[in-house]
Each structure stands twice: as C-alpha cells, then as structure tokens.
Amino acid sequence: MTVTAVVNLKGGVGKTTVTNGLAHAAAVLGRSCLVVDNDSQGNSTMHLTGHTKENPPEHSFADVLDRDVKLPIEDAIIPTKRPGIHILPSGFSELQSVQDVLVGKPGGEMAVQRALKSIRDSYEHVLIDCRPAIDLITRSAMYAADNVVVVVQPEPDAIEGFDSIQLAISDLAEFMDKDLKIAGIVVNQVDGRRNDHAKSLAYLREYVKASDIEILGDPIPMLTDISKLTNVGMGLDQHPKPTAKSRNLAENFATILKATR
C-alpha cells in the first residue's frame, strides 16, 4: 500500500480535484484505492458519495480519530459511486472538533498512521485529501504518508504555499524523525490565455529544477468539464461525450498516479 498526501497550504488550488482524478485513474488501472477525506469541508466525501453535511454517513474519519469513540477504521470506510474506490468520509465539522481535542495529547501527530495500520494490506493506493492548513490533522496525515503530491496553481501565493509545505516536511524530519518524500508537483488550473500564468509556470519549472523536484505529468488546464465531472464524482474517462482532450487528461492522471509508487 502506498499512502500519498495531496497537499498545499493555500486553499482553492484543486487538491480535491487532483485527489479524485488520481482515484479514478487507479480504478481505470484496476488498482484498489481508498480516499481519506482529511478536510472538514468534506468535498471529496460529497463529490464521491453524494452525502452532505445535512445527510452525513453513519460513521466518519472523525469517529476513527476520536479516542472516546475508538471506532475501527473498517467500520467507517464506505463505497463511492465508482467500484474500486472507497472513501473514509471526513465527518465535516466533527473532524475539526476531534482535532481540537487531539491538540496537546500524546501521539496526536501519529493518529492517522495508527488509524491506517489495520488496512495496510487492503488497498494499493491510499490518497489523503488534506485541508489547506499545516495543523495537527495535516501533520498527522503527512506523518502517515509515504510521499506527498503538492498541488499548485501558476500563481505566486500558491507557490508560496509550496514553500510552507517544504518547511513542514523539514520540521517532520527534524522533530519527528520522519523522512517524507515529495513525489512531485502537480500544476493545476492553468489558463492558457493568461501571460502571467505562462510566466509563473516558467518560473516554477526553474524553481523545482533547482530543488531537484519533479513536475508530475502535464499541467492541468482550467476546464469546466474537469470541475463538472469532479462535482458529480465521475472520472474523465467517464465523460459522457469523450474527446481526445478528455482522454488525454485521464491518461495524465494515470501518469501522475504511477509516479507516487
């Protein structure tokens, strides 16, 4: 089992879009996949299952992490709309409440690793959709991961979010003896009509080259089809009117997924 945390400190860069795209790529490749919704917004949960804050699943990631509940992770995992993909739903606001309780508790940063221990042989890929903050829950997800995929937009503040992730990885190495690999960067939401995006992308390519970090796959364009399919829990390979572009995008997610192994 390979555990990959999908991260960036900045919100809105498309971490959920990339996580879901990688999960669908795993399904196409015939690989079992678990999505861990590590964000109290619960977007992966809503997209992949149809559950909402008003109609939440019976159990959640929050219940698994809650030391008073002590729910086995197997009891919280549910199927998604697509065979081959399972999800550990976030618990929405309850996940935030559990984090607040874990802060300051012994071993709080190891909570996600402990939760995943019993399913190490159950999935080929575990994808953790992280929240846009370097808080205890995100650090715990990173501690549990074998590698991270950093999602960035070709925007200065998203690139700064990448710098913050690198600092968090350095802290894990220094203070928790965790050597966490950066599998690479996924550049998302690229608008080909914008000169500033082209300039930021060129800068990013030089930046990561100097840091010996790889850009995974091709930059993902800003397309309505990607957003629409993600919102209804479908993969690009399930496009109702497939085109060469949608097929290439699906293959791009498969390329990115393979780089996490």
DOKOL-786805 format. One record per residue (C-alpha): residue number from 1; residue in three letters; z, x, y. Coordinates in steps of 0.02 Angstrom, whole numbers. Example, Ala and Ser with C-alpha at 12.3 -4.5 7.8 and 13.67 -1.06 7.14 Angstrom:
<atoms>
{num=1	residu=ALA	Z=390	X=615	Y=-225}
{num=2	residu=SER	Z=357	X=684	Y=-53}
</atoms>
This chain:
<atoms>
{num=1	residu=MET	Z=0	X=0	Y=0}
{num=2	residu=THR	Z=-47	X=64	Y=172}
{num=3	residu=VAL	Z=55	X=-2	Y=318}
{num=4	residu=THR	Z=-34	X=3	Y=486}
{num=5	residu=ALA	Z=47	X=-47	Y=651}
{num=6	residu=VAL	Z=-76	X=-111	Y=781}
{num=7	residu=VAL	Z=-1	X=-64	Y=949}
{num=8	residu=ASN	Z=-13	X=-43	Y=1136}
{num=9	residu=LEU	Z=121	X=-62	Y=1268}
{num=10	residu=LYS	Z=3	X=-166	Y=1375}
{num=11	residu=GLY	Z=-25	X=-349	Y=1336}
{num=12	residu=GLY	Z=-195	X=-431	Y=1332}
{num=13	residu=VAL	Z=-290	X=-285	Y=1255}
{num=14	residu=GLY	Z=-330	X=-384	Y=1098}
{num=15	residu=LYS	Z=-207	X=-319	Y=968}
{num=16	residu=THR	Z=-208	X=-488	Y=880}
{num=17	residu=THR	Z=-398	X=-494	Y=883}
{num=18	residu=VAL	Z=-408	X=-321	Y=805}
{num=19	residu=THR	Z=-270	X=-359	Y=677}
{num=20	residu=ASN	Z=-357	X=-518	Y=623}
{num=21	residu=GLY	Z=-527	X=-433	Y=618}
{num=22	residu=LEU	Z=-457	X=-297	Y=504}
{num=23	residu=ALA	Z=-377	X=-428	Y=391}
{num=24	residu=HIS	Z=-543	X=-518	Y=370}
{num=25	residu=ALA	Z=-627	X=-351	Y=336}
{num=26	residu=ALA	Z=-502	X=-323	Y=196}
{num=27	residu=ALA	Z=-545	X=-493	Y=124}
{num=28	residu=VAL	Z=-731	X=-452	Y=127}
{num=29	residu=LEU	Z=-695	X=-287	Y=38}
{num=30	residu=GLY	Z=-593	X=-378	Y=-94}
{num=31	residu=ARG	Z=-430	X=-295	Y=-41}
{num=32	residu=SER	Z=-266	X=-390	Y=-35}
{num=33	residu=CYS	Z=-193	X=-397	Y=140}
{num=34	residu=LEU	Z=-31	X=-451	Y=222}
{num=35	residu=VAL	Z=-23	X=-481	Y=410}
{num=36	residu=VAL	Z=152	X=-460	Y=482}
{num=37	residu=ASP	Z=166	X=-555	Y=645}
{num=38	residu=ASN	Z=287	X=-445	Y=741}
{num=39	residu=ASP	Z=265	X=-536	Y=906}
{num=40	residu=SER	Z=372	X=-682	Y=963}
{num=41	residu=GLN	Z=216	X=-760	Y=1042}
{num=42	residu=GLY	Z=157	X=-789	Y=864}
{num=43	residu=ASN	Z=-29	X=-783	Y=899}
{num=44	residu=SER	Z=-76	X=-714	Y=728}
{num=45	residu=THR	Z=30	X=-850	Y=648}
{num=46	residu=MET	Z=-54	X=-988	Y=748}
{num=47	residu=HIS	Z=-231	X=-923	Y=725}
{num=48	residu=LEU	Z=-222	X=-885	Y=540}
{num=49	residu=THR	Z=-118	X=-1034	Y=482}
{num=50	residu=GLY	Z=-127	X=-1173	Y=610}
{num=51	residu=HIS	Z=63	X=-1176	Y=627}
{num=52	residu=THR	Z=127	X=-1189	Y=806}
{num=53	residu=LYS	Z=292	X=-1171	Y=897}
{num=54	residu=GLU	Z=309	X=-1360	Y=881}
{num=55	residu=ASN	Z=263	X=-1356	Y=696}
{num=56	residu=PRO	Z=328	X=-1189	Y=631}
{num=57	residu=PRO	Z=327	X=-1136	Y=448}
{num=58	residu=GLU	Z=487	X=-1163	Y=350}
{num=59	residu=HIS	Z=531	X=-978	Y=346}
{num=60	residu=SER	Z=481	X=-828	Y=451}
{num=61	residu=PHE	Z=496	X=-642	Y=485}
{num=62	residu=ALA	Z=645	X=-684	Y=594}
{num=63	residu=ASP	Z=736	X=-754	Y=441}
{num=64	residu=VAL	Z=694	X=-596	Y=342}
{num=65	residu=LEU	Z=766	X=-483	Y=477}
{num=66	residu=ASP	Z=918	X=-592	Y=513}
{num=67	residu=ARG	Z=1065	X=-510	Y=424}
{num=68	residu=ASP	Z=1158	X=-676	Y=417}
{num=69	residu=VAL	Z=1013	X=-765	Y=330}
{num=70	residu=LYS	Z=960	X=-623	Y=213}
{num=71	residu=LEU	Z=800	X=-711	Y=159}
{num=72	residu=PRO	Z=692	X=-613	Y=35}
{num=73	residu=ILE	Z=525	X=-570	Y=112}
{num=74	residu=GLU	Z=433	X=-651	Y=-33}
{num=75	residu=ASP	Z=506	X=-820	Y=18}
{num=76	residu=ALA	Z=436	X=-807	Y=195}
{num=77	residu=ILE	Z=258	X=-749	Y=158}
{num=78	residu=ILE	Z=130	X=-889	Y=160}
{num=79	residu=PRO	Z=-58	X=-901	Y=130}
{num=80	residu=THR	Z=-179	X=-909	Y=276}
{num=81	residu=LYS	Z=-338	X=-1008	Y=295}
{num=82	residu=ARG	Z=-432	X=-872	Y=202}
{num=83	residu=PRO	Z=-399	X=-823	Y=21}
{num=84	residu=GLY	Z=-343	X=-643	Y=3}
{num=85	residu=ILE	Z=-249	X=-640	Y=168}
{num=86	residu=HIS	Z=-64	X=-683	Y=175}
{num=87	residu=ILE	Z=47	X=-684	Y=327}
{num=88	residu=LEU	Z=229	X=-657	Y=368}
{num=89	residu=PRO	Z=245	X=-778	Y=514}
{num=90	residu=SER	Z=339	X=-720	Y=667}
{num=91	residu=GLY	Z=467	X=-856	Y=694}
{num=92	residu=PHE	Z=417	X=-868	Y=877}
{num=93	residu=SER	Z=571	X=-866	Y=992}
{num=94	residu=GLU	Z=686	X=-840	Y=842}
{num=95	residu=LEU	Z=612	X=-666	Y=819}
{num=96	residu=GLN	Z=668	X=-620	Y=995}
{num=97	residu=SER	Z=841	X=-687	Y=958}
{num=98	residu=VAL	Z=855	X=-584	Y=799}
{num=99	residu=GLN	Z=802	X=-428	Y=891}
{num=100	residu=ASP	Z=936	X=-457	Y=1023}
{num=101	residu=VAL	Z=1066	X=-465	Y=883}
{num=102	residu=LEU	Z=998	X=-309	Y=796}
{num=103	residu=VAL	Z=1009	X=-202	Y=953}
{num=104	residu=GLY	Z=1154	X=-83	Y=930}
{num=105	residu=LYS	Z=1177	X=-125	Y=746}
{num=106	residu=PRO	Z=1172	X=21	Y=622}
{num=107	residu=GLY	Z=998	X=44	Y=549}
{num=108	residu=GLY	Z=913	X=-79	Y=666}
{num=109	residu=GLU	Z=759	X=31	Y=680}
{num=110	residu=MET	Z=742	X=30	Y=490}
{num=111	residu=ALA	Z=745	X=-159	Y=473}
{num=112	residu=VAL	Z=557	X=-181	Y=448}
{num=113	residu=GLN	Z=548	X=-39	Y=322}
{num=114	residu=ARG	Z=688	X=-118	Y=220}
{num=115	residu=ALA	Z=602	X=-288	Y=227}
{num=116	residu=LEU	Z=438	X=-219	Y=160}
{num=117	residu=LYS	Z=517	X=-117	Y=21}
{num=118	residu=SER	Z=510	X=-253	Y=-113}
{num=119	residu=ILE	Z=323	X=-287	Y=-89}
{num=120	residu=ARG	Z=261	X=-107	Y=-90}
{num=121	residu=ASP	Z=154	X=-143	Y=-244}
{num=122	residu=SER	Z=92	X=-315	Y=-191}
{num=123	residu=TYR	Z=-39	X=-275	Y=-58}
{num=124	residu=GLU	Z=-168	X=-142	Y=-24}
{num=125	residu=HIS	Z=-153	X=-165	Y=165}
{num=126	residu=VAL	Z=-10	X=-221	Y=274}
{num=127	residu=LEU	Z=-60	X=-245	Y=457}
{num=128	residu=ILE	Z=81	X=-265	Y=583}
{num=129	residu=ASP	Z=29	X=-355	Y=742}
{num=130	residu=CYS	Z=152	X=-280	Y=867}
{num=131	residu=ARG	Z=214	X=-353	Y=1029}
{num=132	residu=PRO	Z=171	X=-268	Y=1195}
{num=133	residu=ALA	Z=336	X=-178	Y=1216}
{num=134	residu=ILE	Z=421	X=-24	Y=1147}
{num=135	residu=ASP	Z=578	X=-118	Y=1099}
{num=136	residu=LEU	Z=682	X=-113	Y=941}
{num=137	residu=ILE	Z=566	X=-226	Y=841}
{num=138	residu=THR	Z=412	X=-124	Y=887}
{num=139	residu=ARG	Z=500	X=41	Y=850}
{num=140	residu=SER	Z=556	X=-32	Y=685}
{num=141	residu=ALA	Z=377	X=-80	Y=643}
{num=142	residu=MET	Z=316	X=93	Y=689}
{num=143	residu=TYR	Z=453	X=172	Y=583}
{num=144	residu=ALA	Z=394	X=68	Y=435}
{num=145	residu=ALA	Z=211	X=111	Y=460}
{num=146	residu=ASP	Z=107	X=245	Y=378}
{num=147	residu=ASN	Z=-4	X=252	Y=532}
{num=148	residu=VAL	Z=-41	X=164	Y=696}
{num=149	residu=VAL	Z=-201	X=98	Y=770}
{num=150	residu=VAL	Z=-194	X=95	Y=960}
{num=151	residu=VAL	Z=-298	X=-41	Y=1042}
{num=152	residu=VAL	Z=-356	X=-4	Y=1219}
{num=153	residu=GLN	Z=-471	X=-81	Y=1347}
{num=154	residu=PRO	Z=-577	X=32	Y=1455}
{num=155	residu=GLU	Z=-451	X=3	Y=1596}
{num=156	residu=PRO	Z=-330	X=129	Y=1673}
{num=157	residu=ASP	Z=-172	X=28	Y=1633}
{num=158	residu=ALA	Z=-222	X=7	Y=1451}
{num=159	residu=ILE	Z=-248	X=194	Y=1438}
{num=160	residu=GLU	Z=-75	X=218	Y=1515}
{num=161	residu=GLY	Z=-10	X=103	Y=1377}
{num=162	residu=PHE	Z=-82	X=226	Y=1252}
{num=163	residu=ASP	Z=16	X=367	Y=1335}
{num=164	residu=SER	Z=175	X=264	Y=1313}
{num=165	residu=ILE	Z=138	X=242	Y=1128}
{num=166	residu=GLN	Z=119	X=431	Y=1109}
{num=167	residu=LEU	Z=289	X=454	Y=1191}
{num=168	residu=ALA	Z=365	X=328	Y=1071}
{num=169	residu=ILE	Z=289	X=421	Y=923}
{num=170	residu=SER	Z=362	X=583	Y=990}
{num=171	residu=ASP	Z=533	X=501	Y=1002}
{num=172	residu=LEU	Z=520	X=443	Y=822}
{num=173	residu=ALA	Z=483	X=621	Y=769}
{num=174	residu=GLU	Z=623	X=698	Y=872}
{num=175	residu=PHE	Z=762	X=573	Y=846}
{num=176	residu=MET	Z=721	X=488	Y=680}
{num=177	residu=ASP	Z=626	X=624	Y=587}
{num=178	residu=LYS	Z=476	X=508	Y=569}
{num=179	residu=ASP	Z=306	X=592	Y=572}
{num=180	residu=LEU	Z=191	X=446	Y=616}
{num=181	residu=LYS	Z=4	X=472	Y=608}
{num=182	residu=ILE	Z=-113	X=399	Y=738}
{num=183	residu=ALA	Z=-259	X=336	Y=633}
{num=184	residu=GLY	Z=-358	X=320	Y=792}
{num=185	residu=ILE	Z=-401	X=214	Y=943}
{num=186	residu=VAL	Z=-498	X=51	Y=944}
{num=187	residu=VAL	Z=-584	X=17	Y=1109}
{num=188	residu=ASN	Z=-591	X=-171	Y=1136}
{num=189	residu=GLN	Z=-658	X=-295	Y=1264}
{num=190	residu=VAL	Z=-794	X=-182	Y=1333}
{num=191	residu=ASP	Z=-902	X=-265	Y=1466}
{num=192	residu=GLY	Z=-1070	X=-176	Y=1462}
{num=193	residu=ARG	Z=-1113	X=-242	Y=1636}
{num=194	residu=ARG	Z=-970	X=-151	Y=1720}
{num=195	residu=ASN	Z=-992	X=27	Y=1782}
{num=196	residu=ASP	Z=-805	X=54	Y=1787}
{num=197	residu=HIS	Z=-795	X=14	Y=1602}
{num=198	residu=ALA	Z=-931	X=142	Y=1566}
{num=199	residu=LYS	Z=-837	X=272	Y=1668}
{num=200	residu=SER	Z=-670	X=231	Y=1585}
{num=201	residu=LEU	Z=-749	X=240	Y=1413}
{num=202	residu=ALA	Z=-824	X=411	Y=1452}
{num=203	residu=TYR	Z=-654	X=470	Y=1515}
{num=204	residu=LEU	Z=-568	X=401	Y=1360}
{num=205	residu=ARG	Z=-688	X=493	Y=1245}
{num=206	residu=GLU	Z=-647	X=659	Y=1329}
{num=207	residu=TYR	Z=-461	X=619	Y=1333}
{num=208	residu=VAL	Z=-447	X=584	Y=1146}
{num=209	residu=LYS	Z=-560	X=731	Y=1103}
{num=210	residu=ALA	Z=-439	X=846	Y=1192}
{num=211	residu=SER	Z=-294	X=765	Y=1098}
{num=212	residu=ASP	Z=-384	X=779	Y=930}
{num=213	residu=ILE	Z=-376	X=590	Y=908}
{num=214	residu=GLU	Z=-522	X=488	Y=842}
{num=215	residu=ILE	Z=-602	X=333	Y=915}
{num=216	residu=LEU	Z=-624	X=218	Y=766}
{num=217	residu=GLY	Z=-788	X=126	Y=743}
{num=218	residu=ASP	Z=-894	X=71	Y=889}
{num=219	residu=PRO	Z=-818	X=-2	Y=1049}
{num=220	residu=ILE	Z=-796	X=-189	Y=1028}
{num=221	residu=PRO	Z=-886	X=-290	Y=1161}
{num=222	residu=MET	Z=-810	X=-433	Y=1259}
{num=223	residu=LEU	Z=-892	X=-582	Y=1173}
{num=224	residu=THR	Z=-848	X=-766	Y=1172}
{num=225	residu=ASP	Z=-891	X=-777	Y=986}
{num=226	residu=ILE	Z=-756	X=-650	Y=941}
{num=227	residu=SER	Z=-624	X=-747	Y=1037}
{num=228	residu=LYS	Z=-677	X=-916	Y=967}
{num=229	residu=LEU	Z=-678	X=-856	Y=786}
{num=230	residu=THR	Z=-510	X=-769	Y=806}
{num=231	residu=ASN	Z=-431	X=-925	Y=880}
{num=232	residu=VAL	Z=-481	X=-1031	Y=729}
{num=233	residu=GLY	Z=-432	X=-898	Y=603}
{num=234	residu=MET	Z=-608	X=-851	Y=548}
{num=235	residu=GLY	Z=-688	X=-682	Y=522}
{num=236	residu=LEU	Z=-851	X=-625	Y=598}
{num=237	residu=ASP	Z=-929	X=-632	Y=425}
{num=238	residu=GLN	Z=-890	X=-820	Y=427}
{num=239	residu=HIS	Z=-991	X=-852	Y=585}
{num=240	residu=PRO	Z=-1073	X=-1024	Y=565}
{num=241	residu=LYS	Z=-1235	X=-954	Y=637}
{num=242	residu=PRO	Z=-1232	X=-771	Y=588}
{num=243	residu=THR	Z=-1336	X=-647	Y=688}
{num=244	residu=ALA	Z=-1370	X=-462	Y=674}
{num=245	residu=LYS	Z=-1236	X=-437	Y=807}
{num=246	residu=SER	Z=-1102	X=-535	Y=713}
{num=247	residu=ARG	Z=-1143	X=-444	Y=551}
{num=248	residu=ASN	Z=-1133	X=-275	Y=639}
{num=249	residu=LEU	Z=-966	X=-321	Y=714}
{num=250	residu=ALA	Z=-898	X=-372	Y=544}
{num=251	residu=GLU	Z=-956	X=-206	Y=472}
{num=252	residu=ASN	Z=-874	X=-117	Y=619}
{num=253	residu=PHE	Z=-705	X=-191	Y=574}
{num=254	residu=ALA	Z=-731	X=-134	Y=394}
{num=255	residu=THR	Z=-765	X=43	Y=458}
{num=256	residu=ILE	Z=-605	X=39	Y=561}
{num=257	residu=LEU	Z=-503	X=-26	Y=414}
{num=258	residu=LYS	Z=-564	X=113	Y=298}
{num=259	residu=ALA	Z=-503	X=242	Y=424}
{num=260	residu=THR	Z=-323	X=182	Y=401}
{num=261	residu=ARG	Z=-315	X=230	Y=216}
</atoms>
